[in-house]
Amino acid sequence: MRIPKSSRWLAMFALLLLEKAVNAQAPANRFEKQVQTYETADKITPPPKNAILLVGDSQF
């Protein structure tokens, strides 16, 4: 039993796309260093009590 040439090319292309998608994902600890920097700064000079925190985009 032979596999058609077009099916082999399609399978190779699908595997290539899968490999690219797996390698394109960012590592889970991408921002760990920045978060630790913010946490250290908050320990040194904590934010004021009962402060108002605005979260969102820049269209306030």
Contact map, one row per residue, 1 for C-alpha under 8 A:
111000000000000000000000000000000000000000000000000000000000
111100000000000000000000000000000000000000000000000000000000
111110110000000000000000000000000000000000000000000000000000
011111110000000000000000000000000000000000000000000000000000
001111111000000000000000000000000000000000000000000000000000
000111111100000000000000000000000000000000000000000000000000
001111111110000000000000000000000000000000000000000000000000
001111111111000000000000000000000000000000000000000000000000
000011111111100000000000000000000000000000000000000000000000
000001111111110000000000000000000000000000000000000000000000
000000111111111000000000000000000000000000000000000000000000
000000011111111100000000000000000000000000000000000000000000
000000001111111110000000000000000000000000000000000000000000
000000000111111111000000000000000000000000000000000000000000
000000000011111111100000000000000000000000000000000000000000
000000000001111111110000000000000000000000000000000000000000
000000000000111111111000000000000000000000000000000000000000
000000000000011111111100000000000000000000000000000000000000
000000000000001111111110000000000000000000000000000000000000
000000000000000111111111000000000000000000000000000000000000
000000000000000011111111100000000000000000000000000000000000
000000000000000001111111100000000000000000000000000000000000
000000000000000000111111100000000000000000000000000000000000
000000000000000000011111110000000000000000000000000000000000
000000000000000000001111111000000000000000000000000000000000
000000000000000000000001111101000000000000000000000000000000
000000000000000000000000111111000000000000000000000000000000
000000000000000000000000011111000000000000000000000000000000
000000000000000000000000001111110000000000000000000000000000
000000000000000000000000011111111000000000000000000000000000
000000000000000000000000000011111110000000000000000000000000
000000000000000000000000000011111111000000000000000000000000
000000000000000000000000000001111111100000000000000000000000
000000000000000000000000000000111111110000000000000000000000
000000000000000000000000000000111111111000000000000000000000
000000000000000000000000000000011111111100000000000000000000
000000000000000000000000000000001111111110000000000000000000
000000000000000000000000000000000111111111000000000000000000
000000000000000000000000000000000011111111100000000000000000
000000000000000000000000000000000001111111110000000000000000
000000000000000000000000000000000000111111111100000000000000
000000000000000000000000000000000000011111111110000000000000
000000000000000000000000000000000000001111111100000000000000
000000000000000000000000000000000000000111111100000000000000
000000000000000000000000000000000000000011111110000000000000
000000000000000000000000000000000000000011111111000000000000
000000000000000000000000000000000000000001001111101000000000
000000000000000000000000000000000000000000000111111000000000
000000000000000000000000000000000000000000000011111000000000
000000000000000000000000000000000000000000000001111100000000
000000000000000000000000000000000000000000000011111110000000
000000000000000000000000000000000000000000000000011111000000
000000000000000000000000000000000000000000000000001111100000
000000000000000000000000000000000000000000000000000111110000
000000000000000000000000000000000000000000000000000011111000
000000000000000000000000000000000000000000000000000001111100
000000000000000000000000000000000000000000000000000000111111
000000000000000000000000000000000000000000000000000000011111
000000000000000000000000000000000000000000000000000000001111
000000000000000000000000000000000000000000000000000000001111
